[in-house]
Amino acid sequence: PLVEVQLPGELSTFMLARTFNYNGEPWRFDLFGGSRAARSKSGSHSVALAQKKESASLLPAFRYVDTAPGSSLMQLAAKLAPQREDWSRMQRSLLEMVPSDHVVEGTLRLGVFDDVEGPAHPFKPLAVDGTALALCPNDGCGFLKLEVALAIPAFRKHYEAWHAVQANQATEEQRELVAKDKGPSLMPAQALQHYPRDAAALEEAHAAMQDRLRTLEPTGDDPLWVYRPLIGGGYQGQRVRAVPSADDQVHLPQQRSQAFDVAGGPLLLGKPPYDKENLLPVPEQRIATVATGDATAAFLSQCFGIQYSYTGFDDRSGADPQMLHSKGMLVVVPEQQWPAAFSDTDLACSKEDLKTLSCWTNGRDRGALPRDILSTGSLRLKDIVEPGRLGALPIDELRKRNMDTDGDDAFVYAGYPKLAALISRVMFDRQARRGRQQSFKPPKTATPAIEPVTGHYQPGRLAEIMSLKRGQRITSAAATLASRFMGQPDDLREAMARDMMFGTYDGIERGLRNGLRELLEEQVRDPQVLATLRVQAREAIERAHLPEAREAAALLHAQLLALAADPAADSAAPALPEALAEA
């Protein structure tokens, strides 16, 4: 039996360590979870609308007796979550709740591929004329044969409804089933917060706002219908579900390329959240649409996609078969467009899409995976993406925006060349100053969940759940701080940045400061230690970025030189320049 616990208020170690009685039995809820445990995060509207109620966090609970060593549940958990870090994946791999018509069970022939450069990838679906399309599996996204997708009742119903609507033969029920186009998407104000004001871009924004005001109407019960265009300007674009392209072009379906086909010019490609410069231009020559004769864009105009979860057994792994779990997006491909070299494959995906495997106790050795896996399990449908909503984006453009293709939406804005030119100039200058950027994403850890001595599965995940909540609080505070900082005028931001940098990131190194303090407290000053500190002070001058930091480092070095000339002397502190004293 499985129940779900709604957490009362802020999560704590005391709360997680407790059991509760339900139906006369003790239950615990410190085992597994997922995104539902993180539902208390504030939405973007909460700043403007105080009455918006936050969703409560939820965690699955299990009978205490079912977590005893050797129980059936623990044996299953050892197969599906062999690492302690897998606790958050159990929501999708085992505990996912979908309607009965959103799942199909059976045997699938899986093909798992290494992530390689698009042109070199062996798997590409075909155009109607048999040429390869500019699509390939990559981290988060794969391909599924249409005949397999049609075995899922909900997908078949949706597929038939869409085609009936296209043929103008749909029933009322089928018309209701097909998603209504929500129209253009407004650019959020946060997308522009990283770029300075520019006269030409402001003039363009003013013209866009005038056009927007002519058609602006109240939208349902949304009290922010005037506020949104006021703070974001009149920029309008289209939402696409991102899939990886196998070349350096953006391939847009016909349903999402009308504005570009009319206006041309560079295309602005954005991905929320805009905590960094995630709105960047793509040159016009790298945009491919049906109007330009692009076969990939034509395919995207007609193909379905699904967001899925799969859990099953590796049928070829022995008498006690291993279990595996994968998830992501799948582009549905008709049989005649499936590559002939992989005719014996039903589902093609990236090795990165395989999230858990029973033998992955100490790490995820994806390099050891075979190309072909025969698996019996359940394929579950999380979302259906209709034709015209998928957009193929170059892998390098995805990486620039920290974008995944397992269900992330991208936004494209056409017809704003002045804004695109401004962003291009600013980013060229910033990249020249920044040089090569390092990723701040920490490496993934792998901690075995099975006790090596007893062989028993260790079920408690209190530490991992609390780490998740602490991480959410930190990132939420950082996001709020960044948003408020970016909302200040340019001059004030510049002054704040200099104040934060000087003495913190650009100042006296801790080792040099502590060494000086120890030296000055000594009765007899060691000349060798003084010489070492003098070298460090000279290096600090070379490392300094800000003029104030360089001037302070030079003064310190001069003091150390004076101290070296007469170690017994206690020279008076030099008078600081007025600008440096104010810093």
N, C-alpha and C positions, 0 to 999 in steps of 0.2 A: 504493500500500500504506500501511496505517496500523497502528501498534503503540502500546501504552500503556506508559509508563515509571513504575515504582514508585520514588518518590524515597527514597533512603537517608538518613534523618535529616533534619536541619534544612536547608531550602532556602537556597542562597547564590548570589550573582552568579557565583562561580567555577564552581559546578555547572551553572548554566543556560548559561553561555558555552561549555561543553564539547560536543563531539560524541562519539558512541560508534559502534562498528562492530557491525553486525548483518547477517548473511547476506552478509558481504564488502563492505558499503557503509557510508559514513558517514551517520549520522542526527543530527537536532537536535530539541530538545523545548522551544524557547523561543518558540513561535508562538501557540498557542491553549490554551484550558482552560475552566474553569468550576467548578462546585461540587465536582467530584472533586479539584480541586487544593487544596481547603480541608478535606479530610476528617480532617486530624490534630487538629482542634479537640476539646478534651476534652468528654465528655458530662457530664450532670448527676450521673451515678452515680459518676464517678471520684473525687469527694471522699470518698465512703463506702466504695467498693470499689476498693482499690488494684490488684486483679488484673485489672481491666477493661482490655483492650489497646486502644490507640488505633488507628484505621484509618490506613493509610499514604496520603499524598497521591499523586495520579496525574496525569500530564500526557501528552497525545498527542504522538507523535513522527512525524516525516516524513523521508523520504530527503533528504539535502542537495541532491541534483540537482533535486528537485522544487520547491525554493524559489528556483531561478535566475530572474532577471527574464524575464518573458514566458512562463514555463511555464504549463501548463494549470491547475495548482493555484493559482498566483498570480493568474491571470485570474479563477478562481472566487472566490478570497478577496477580490479587489477588488470583486466584485459583492455578496458576502454580508457582508463586514466592511470597509466603506469607511473606518471610523474606527479609530484605534488602540485606543480604548476598547471596540470590539466583539470583542476577543480572547476575552473571557469568554462571549460569546454563541454562539460557534461550536460549543460542546459540544452545545447544544440544536438549533441551526439546521442543522448539517452532520454532526456526529459522533455523534449520538444513536443508541444501540443498543437497539432494541426487537425483540421477536419478530415474525416475518413476518406473523402474524395480527393484529398491533396497528397496522397501517398500511394506508391506502388511497391510491391515486394516481388523479388525474383532474383535471377542470376544475371549479372552484368559483366561484360568484358571491358575492363578499364585499361586505358592507355595513359601512363603517366610520363611526362616529358621534363627534361631539364630546361630551365629558362635560358635560352640563347638568343642572340640577336635575331630580330624578325626575319631578315632576308635568308638566314641560314636555318631557320626552323623547318623541320621535316614535315610538320602537319600544317596544311593550309586548306580550308574549304575551297571549292571550285565555283567559278562563275558558270552561267548557263552554257557558254561556249567551251567550257573545259579548262580555261586558264585559271591559274591560282589567284585567289583573292588576297588582299593585303591584310589578312587576319591570322592570328596564331595564338595558341595557348600561352598564357603568362600568369604569373602570381595572382591568383584570385579569379581567373576567368578561364573557362574551357568550352568544349563543344559537346552537344548531345544529338544523337540521331532523332529525327522527327518521329519515327515509328515508336521509339521508346517513350518519348514525351507524350505521345497520343495514348499510351497505356495508362496515364494518370487521368482519371475521369474529369477533374476540374480543368486541366489543361485542354483536353479534347473539347469540352463544352465551350471554353473560351475561344479556342482555335476555330471551331465551326461558327461561332457567333460573329467573329471578326470577318471571316470570309463571306458570311451571309450579308453583313452590313455593306461590304464592298460591292457585292452583287445586287444591292438594293432589294434583297429578298428576306430580310431579317424580321423575326417576330418582335413584338414589344419587349418580351423578356430578353431576347438576344441584344436588342439595342440598349437596354438598361445595363447589361453585363459589360459591354464594351466601354472602356474608360473614356470619359469626356476630356477633351483637350482643355487644360486649365488656362491656356493662353500664355502670353509672354510673361517672363519673370522679371521683376524689378531688381536692379543691382543694389545690394545692401551697402549702406554707407561705410561699413567697416572695410569693404574692398578698396576704398580710395584713401584710407587713413594713412597709408605708408608713402604717399606721394605728395610733393609740394604743390602749391597753387601755381597755375600757369594761365596767362591771359587768353591764349588761343583755346585751351581746353575749357576754360570758364565760359567763353563765348559759345562753344559747341554745346556745353551742358545747358546753358540758358536756352538755346534753340530747342534742345531735346525736351526741356521742361515745358516750354510753350506748346509743343506738340502734344505732350502728355496731358496738359491741363485741358486741352480741347476735348479729350475723350474720357476724362476722369469722372468716375461715378462711384457712389457708395457701394461697398461690397459686403452684402449680408450684414452680420452683426459686428463687423470689425471696426472698432472705434479708432483705429490707427490708419484708416484708408487715406487720409490727407497727410498724416505725419510721415508715412513711409516715403512717398515721392519727394516730400519737402527736404528730408535729410539726405536722400540718396540721389537726387537729381532725376531726370527723366529717362535715364538709361534703361532700355528694355532688351531682354535676350531670351534665349531658349534653354530649357533644361534637357540634358541628355544623360543617359546611363552609360558610364564609361566602360569601354572594352578596349583591349590593346590592339593597336594596328601593327602590321609587320613591316612598316616602312616609316619614313619621317613625315608623313602627311596626316592631316586631320580629315577623316572621312565622315561627312554629315549626310544623314538621310534626307530625302526630299522634304519630308514634313518639318525639318528643323533648319533648312538652309535658305528659305525664301528671302530673308533679310540680306544675307550675304550675296545671294544671286543678283539682287537688285543693286546693292551698294558697293560690293567688292571691297578692296582695301584689306588691311590687316584685320584679323579676327582676335578679339579679346577672349581669352579662355581662363575662367576662374573656378576655384573650388573652395567652398567654405570648410572650416572656419578661416577667416582672414587674419590669423594671428601673425602672419608674415606676408610677404609680397606674393600672394597666391593668385593675383589677377595679372596675367602677363600676355603680351601680344604674340600671335603666330603670323608670319608673313603671308600675304595673299597667295603667293606661288605654292605654298604648302597646304592649301585648302582644296579638297576634292569633293565635288558634289555631283549629283545626277546631271545637272545642267552642263557640267564640264565633261560629261561622258564617262564618269568613273563607275566601274563595275562594282566595286566594294560598296559605294554609297547606294547603288541600286539594290544590292543584296540587303543592306541594312534597312532599306525602306520597306522590305517585304518579310523580314525574318522576325521570329519571336525570340525572347530570352526568358530564362527563369532564374530566380535565386533559389538555391537548393541546399539541403543537408543530406548527407548519405552516411549510413552506418551499416556495416556488414562484416562478413568473415572473409579472410583470405583462404579460399578453398584449396589452394595448393600448398598450404603451410604445414601440413601434417595431420596426425590423428587428433590433436588438440589445436584446432585452427586459431590463428591470431585474429583479433578484431581490429578494424580500422574505422576512421571517421574522417570525412572530408566535407568541405563546404565552399560556397562561392557563387559565381555566376556561370551560367551555361548558355551559349548561343545555340539555338535549335536549328539544325541543318537538314534540309530534305535529303533523301537517300541519293538522288541523282547528283547532288552537289557535294557529297561526302567523298574525300580523296580515296581513290581505288586502292592505294597501297595500304590503307588502314580499314579495309572493308570488314575485317574481323574484330573491329573495335567499336563498342557502343558509346563510350564516353571517353573523351580525350581531355586531359587537364594537366596542369603543372604539378610537379612534385611538391611544390610549396603549398598546394591546396590540401594535401594530406596532413591532417593536424595531429592525429594520434595513431599509434600502432603498438600492439601489445609488447613487442620486443624493444620498444624505445624507452628503456628504463633510465639510462644514464645520459641520453642525448637523442636528438632526432637525426639519425643517419640516413638522410634522404638519398645520398649518393649510392647507397647499397640497394635501393629499390629496383626491382626488375621493371622493364618497359611495360610488360603486360601482366595484369592481375585479374584472375577470375574470382569474382566475389558474389556471394549471395547475401542480400541485405534489403534495406528499405531506402527508397529514394523519396524524399519529402519536399514538397513544393512550398516555398515561403512567399514568393511573389512572382507574378507573371508580368513580363514587360512586352507590350504590344509592338508590332512593326512601326518603325519611325521614331522610336524612343531611344534606340541604341546609337551611340556615336563612338567611332574608333579613333583613339588618340595615340600618338607616338609614345613609346615607353619612356623616352627621355623627358617628354613633357609631363607625363604622370609623375616621374620622380621629382621634378622641380617643385611640384605642388604637394608632395607627400601623399599622393593619391593612390588608392587601391582600386582594383577592378572587381572586387567581390560584392559590389552593390553601391559604390559611391556614385553620386551624381556630379556632373560638371555643368557649368553654365557658359554659354557662348553668346557674345555680344558683337554684332556687326554694325558697321555704319558710323563708327566713332574714330576716325583717323587721327584727330588732334589729341585725343586722350591716349591712343596707342603710341603716338610719337613721343608724348611726354614720358610715358612709362618706359619706353625703349631708351631714351636719353638718360633717365635717372638710373635705370638698372645697369646700363653700360658703365656709368661712373662708379656706382657702388661695387660692382663686381671687380673693377680694376683696383679699388681700394681694399676690398675684402680678401682678394686672392682666393685660394682654394678653401672652400668651406668644409668643416668637419661636421659629421652627424653627431647630434647629442643623444641619439637613441641608444640606450644601454643594451648590451648583448643579452640575449635570452638565456636564462638559466635552466638547468635540468636537474632536479633533485629526485632521486628514486623514492617512490611511495611505499615500497616493499622493504620490510625490515630484513637485512641480509642474514642475520643469525637465525631467526625463527621462521622467516619466509612469509610472515603474516603481513597483510595489507594494513597500513596505518591510515585510518580514515579522517582524523581531525584536521581541519584546515583553518583553524582560528587565526593563525599568524598571517596566512595568505589573504584571508578576507579583510582583516584589519589593515593590511598593507594597501589593499585596493582602496579602502575608504580614506586612508591618509593621503594616498596619491591623488585622489579626487579633490580633497580639500586644498592640497598644495597647488594643483593645476588650476583649480577654480580661482584661488587667490591671485595666482600669477596672471591669469587671463583678465581678471578684473583690473588689476594694476596696469597691465599693458593697455587695456581699452581706455582707461582714464588718462593714462599718459599720452596715448596717441590722439586723444580728443582735445589736447591743449594747443594753443597757437604755436606756430613754428618757432618763434623767438624764445618762448618760455620752455619749449621742449629742448631746444639747444642748450639753454642755461642749465636746465635740470640734468641733462645728460652729462654735461661737463662737471657739474657738482658731484654726480654719482660716480663718475669715472676717476676724477682726481682724488688721490688718496685711497681709493678702493681697488680699482683695476689698474690704475696708472700711478703708482706711487712707490714708496719704499717697501721692498720685499720684507716679509716677516723675518726671514733668517738674518738679514742684514740688521734690521731693527733690534732683534733680540741679542745679536752679537754685540752691537754697540752698547746696549744697556748693561750687559755683563762686563764688558771691557771697562766702562766708566765706573762701575761699582768696585772694581778690583783696586787694592792698595798699590800694587805694582803692575803696570801695564806691559803685557807681553808684546814685544816688537813684531814677532811673527804673526800673532793674531791680528795686530793692527795692520800689517801689510796685506793680509788676506781680506780684511774688511775694506781696505782702500781699493783693492782690485774690484771687489763687489760693487762699491760705490761708483767706480768708473764705468762698469758695465751697466749700471742703472741709468746713467746718462744716455747711453746708446739705445737702451730699450724704451726710453720714455717717448710717448706719443704727443701729449699735450705740451705746449710751450711752458705752462706753469710747472708741470711735472719735471721737465728737463731743467728748468731754472733751479728748482728745489734740489734736484739731484746734484747739480753742479755746485751749489752752495755747500751741500753736505760733503762732497768730495774735497772741496777747498778746506773745510774745517778739519777733515782727516789728514790732509797734507800738513796743515799747521800743527796738528797734534803730533804727527810723526817727526816734525822738525824739533819740537821741544816736548817730549812725552810728559814731563813733569808739570807743564803749564796748563792752566785751565783758562783758555781764551774766552773772552766774552762773546756771547752770541751776536752775530752780525745783524745789522739792520736789514730787515726784509724789504724788498721793493713793494710799493703800495699795492700793485695788482696781485702779487703773489700772496701778500698778507690777507687780502680780501678773499682769495681762493681758499 
